[in-house]
Amino acid sequence: MAWDFETDPDFQKKLDWMDEFVSREIEPLDLIFRGPADPFDPSLPGPTAAMAPLKKQVQERGLWACHLGPELGGQGYGQLKLGLMNEILGRSRFAPTVFGCQAPDTGNAEILARFGSPEQKQRYLQPLLAGEIASCYSMTEPQAGADPGQFTCRAVLEGNQWVINGEKWFASHADFSRFLLVVVVTNPDVPIHQGASILVVDRDTPGLEVVRNTAVGMREEPGSGVHGYLRFTDCRVPREAILGKPGQGFEVAQSRLGGGRIHHAMRTVGLLKRALDMMCERALSRRTKGELLADKQMTQEKIADSYIQITQFRLHVLYAAWLIDKHQAYTREVRREIAAVKAAMPGVLRDVVYRALHLHGSLGMSNETPLMGMWAMVPEMGIVDGPTEVHKVAVAKEVLRGREASTGLFPGYYLPNALQAVGDRFAGLLEREVGNL
Ligand SMILES: Cc1cc2nc3c(=O)[nH]c(=O)nc-3n(C[C@H](O)[C@H](O)[C@H](O)COP(=O)(O)OP(=O)(O)OC[C@H]3O[C@@H](n4cnc5c(N)ncnc54)[C@H](O)[C@@H]3O)c2cc1C
């Protein structure tokens, strides 16, 4: 009987060290370096220099790139432990990079490790794992995101080269990446799940143009964000630049998503806890009409509701992580729980951050607390990695799988029929009961 919600004491010590280290050493970087690319672009001298000694400490502690298996220099911790680590890392924009587990590099490394040739591993994977370069995963197109069936960016084999033509959209970190993993249509005559492939494209390949960068939210000047609008015009890469076989693109891509979504969800738990901390500090500090906000029942309700939602969400994420570790595969059951967690995430964030904002009054609306920054993440969480609706559809299909329609006019639980069935089966019992009256 193994229902256990405790963290093993040795690992807890590591988490305690991380907790302290993130608060003391990394969170200050979030205040000092606030440019959109600061934690992610290794060519920026200031943030890169500030992170270097911190990365070294993480490596010395054996906590660098823990999502990797031991064969790639990681710990092979599994998703539950990674989830608990990401809960701490979620408090800071810089922390995932300092710990060598920043998306999309983590997922890209997983793909290269599984499908890359020895040359590709040496050229791209090694410097990526060492945190020396950034990478990009480019799938979404301007006219199509959630529906891959509408992708049109094509790659055609000409001699020993793939020739790419088309456009991509919201390709995070494309501008400063050393290489991009690009999803292209290689066979338009079959459904996209059999006709797409993934190519490794060096950032400086002729024919690859960053038309414009895009930012999330309103603060940045147009053109200043980290999400690239890309155009490929007769962009040529070698025949061997393909990962997996032609047409295998979606299968290859699947290997990057599962764990990544759990880490993202646990980083969101870290953010949610931070919002709850702020809510509580405010409630215990602000007096109105002769009493603390914390003494008012409507404030208590906000705190209780937030605590309940965060705890439910956190346990659900950890349950999904535990399932992945148990099955060591992305089974249907595992995929259902990952989709459920992904679908729940924006709603919990919206509710908790809104309450925290509201309780801070005008200060909460201002640019002088982190709360409006958190608020801007609510819609992002519902879109990035696929819209909520798509994940809900996946959950519902799984929940409905194997269930059956009623065979008669009324449902199986229609009481008159149910009583009739019970009556027929237990007629003797019923007679005795009546006789005893
Ligand atoms: C911060 C951020 C970073 C990103 N980084 C990357 C990246 O690095 N690489 C990359 O390739 N992409 C990236 N994306 C793009 C992201 O994957 C897409 O935005 C997402 O898949 C949705 O596609 P879309 O924006 O085209 O929206 P659409 O597909 O147009 O969907 C818009 C809306 O239509 C509705 N809808 C869509 N499908 C359904 C459905 N089946 N049922 C019901 N309603 C539906 C939903 O309300 C949905 O929100 C990023 C996005 C964001 C916000």
The ligand as an ORCA input file, in Angstrom:
! r2SCAN-3c Opt
* xyz 0 1
  C       4.451     32.967    -25.011
  C       4.296     32.044    -26.167
  C       5.389     31.335    -26.624
  C       5.261     30.492    -27.733
  N       6.375     29.829    -28.185
  C       6.276     29.061    -29.291
  C       7.440     28.421    -29.818
  O       8.547     28.546    -29.289
  N       7.306     27.679    -30.953
  C       6.104     27.521    -31.579
  O       6.039     26.821    -32.586
  N       4.975     28.124    -31.110
  C       5.042     28.900    -29.982
  N       3.926     29.535    -29.505
  C       2.682     29.437    -30.247
  C       1.647     28.531    -29.612
  O       2.023     27.180    -29.690
  C       0.331     28.808    -30.350
  O      -0.025     30.150    -30.059
  C      -0.786     27.867    -29.947
  O      -0.563     26.578    -30.431
  C      -2.138     28.371    -30.485
  O      -2.063     28.649    -31.844
  P      -2.568     30.070    -32.412
  O      -1.899     31.151    -31.653
  O      -2.402     30.041    -33.888
  O      -4.085     30.127    -32.047
  P      -5.274     29.434    -32.835
  O      -4.900     28.071    -33.253
  O      -5.758     30.376    -33.884
  O      -6.370     29.325    -31.708
  C      -6.993     30.536    -31.240
  C      -8.206     30.180    -30.400
  O      -9.136     29.448    -31.176
  C      -9.821     28.520    -30.335
  N      -9.546     27.137    -30.778
  C      -8.484     26.681    -31.466
  N      -8.602     25.361    -31.665
  C      -9.746     24.957    -31.091
  C     -10.437     23.711    -30.957
  N      -9.924     22.574    -31.466
  N     -11.611     23.689    -30.286
  C     -12.137     24.824    -29.780
  N     -11.551     26.032    -29.876
  C     -10.371     26.105    -30.519
  C      -9.257     28.704    -28.928
  O     -10.069     29.622    -28.222
  C      -7.899     29.298    -29.203
  O      -7.377     29.989    -28.104
  C       4.009     30.359    -28.390
  C       2.904     31.061    -27.899
  C       3.024     31.903    -26.819
  C       1.824     32.667    -26.338
*
